[in-house]
Amino acid sequence: MFAYGHHHRHQVRAGRAGTSPCPPVAELRANMVRVDSDFSATPFKAKVANAEQLRVHTMLVIGGRDMEAGQVSVRLHHGGPQGAKPKAEVVADILANIKEQRV
């Protein structure tokens, strides 16, 4: 799965292998962050390149190992890979960044 969205100026794109919605996507949607999903067979590199071209601020990649570990791999626009982090921490960071932008 590959999902993306944006809330004001903050954009999020998440990806996971499989076809069911992943918890970070549901949590972000519940907090008014627009998130869309892409279950296509497009190669990962092409999805990342497309997200970069669209200037998506935050990309979340959720593979099988990430799901088992309860983590999300984070990539930032012009910041590259940030490593794997716990799902709850990632969602909290995104929501905090959005809240800061509103102030």
C-alpha positions in Angstrom: 0.0 0.0 0.0 1.2 3.5 -0.7 -0.8 6.4 0.7 -0.3 10.1 0.7 -2.1 13.2 1.8 -1.7 16.7 2.9 -3.2 19.0 5.6 -2.6 22.6 4.8 1.0 22.7 3.8 2.0 19.4 5.5 1.9 16.3 3.3 2.2 12.7 4.2 2.6 9.6 2.0 2.6 6.1 3.4 3.3 2.8 1.9 2.7 -0.8 3.0 2.8 -4.2 1.3 -0.7 -5.7 1.1 -4.2 -4.4 0.6 -5.6 -3.5 4.0 -5.5 0.0 5.5 -2.7 0.4 7.9 -3.2 1.9 11.4 -1.1 5.1 10.8 -3.3 5.9 7.8 -6.5 5.5 9.9 -5.1 7.5 12.7 -4.0 10.4 10.4 -7.4 10.4 8.7 -9.1 10.5 12.1 -7.1 13.6 12.8 -8.2 15.4 9.6 -5.0 14.6 7.7 -5.9 13.8 4.1 -4.4 10.4 3.1 -4.9 8.4 -0.1 -3.8 4.9 -0.9 -2.0 3.4 -3.9 -2.0 -0.4 -4.1 -0.4 -0.5 -7.6 2.5 -2.7 -8.5 4.6 0.4 -9.3 8.1 -0.1 -8.1 9.0 1.5 -4.7 11.7 3.8 -6.3 9.1 5.1 -8.8 6.7 5.8 -6.0 9.3 7.7 -4.0 10.4 9.7 -7.1 6.7 10.6 -7.8 6.2 11.7 -4.1 9.4 13.8 -4.4 8.2 15.4 -7.6 4.8 16.2 -6.0 6.8 17.7 -3.0 5.1 15.4 -0.5 6.7 16.4 2.8 6.6 13.1 4.7 6.5 9.6 3.2 5.7 6.6 5.4 6.8 3.2 4.2 5.4 0.1 6.0 6.8 -3.2 4.9 6.2 -6.6 6.3 9.0 -6.4 8.9 7.8 -2.9 9.9 4.3 -4.2 10.5 5.6 -7.1 12.6 7.8 -4.7 14.7 5.0 -2.0 14.9 7.1 0.5 13.2 7.0 2.9 10.2 10.0 3.9 8.0 10.0 7.6 7.4 11.3 9.6 4.4 11.3 13.4 4.2 11.1 15.5 1.1 14.7 16.7 0.5 15.7 15.0 3.8 15.8 11.4 2.7 15.3 8.3 4.8 14.9 9.0 8.5 14.8 5.4 9.6 12.2 3.2 11.3 10.2 4.7 14.2 7.3 3.4 16.3 3.9 4.1 14.6 2.6 6.1 17.5 5.7 8.3 17.6 5.4 9.0 13.8 1.7 9.9 14.0 2.3 12.2 17.1 5.2 13.9 15.3 3.1 14.6 12.2 0.2 15.9 14.2 2.6 18.1 16.3 4.1 19.5 13.1 0.7 20.4 11.7 -0.3 22.0 15.0 2.8 24.2 14.9 2.0 25.3 11.4 -1.4 26.5 12.6 0.0 28.8 15.3 
